[in-house]
């Protein structure tokens, strides 16, 4: 399998999950989409380095960083998305950033607690405490 085919397979199989996680964390569909696409661009650039490790974790982390750089969730745009679950997004928004990311990674991201804790730079013990609280 060529490098391009390998990346295309990775992209095809993981894009919707990465987008879903990014959207659940930031609550703005447009920002989530743009950040996820940019994260995959970065992943392609660094593919030789990340392909053997946790490439999906790299993409999710990059997408999360990109949502906070220069883009912010626009409250009016989020309220006008008729098919969004605003009560769930509001409930997630009340959590701390770390707790929100942990919960979203474990539920929508299908990651275990240890991997989710590592992705948000927490020791596993603190991750367990955060999730149980």
Buried (B, 14 or more C-beta within 10 A) or exposed (E): EEEEEEBEEBBEEBBEBBBBBBBBBBBBBBBBBBBBBBBBEBBBEEBEEBBEEBBBBBBBBBBBEBBEEEBEBEEEEBEEBEEBEEEEBEEBBEBEEBBBBBBBBBEBBEBEBEBBBBBBEBEBEBBBEBBEE
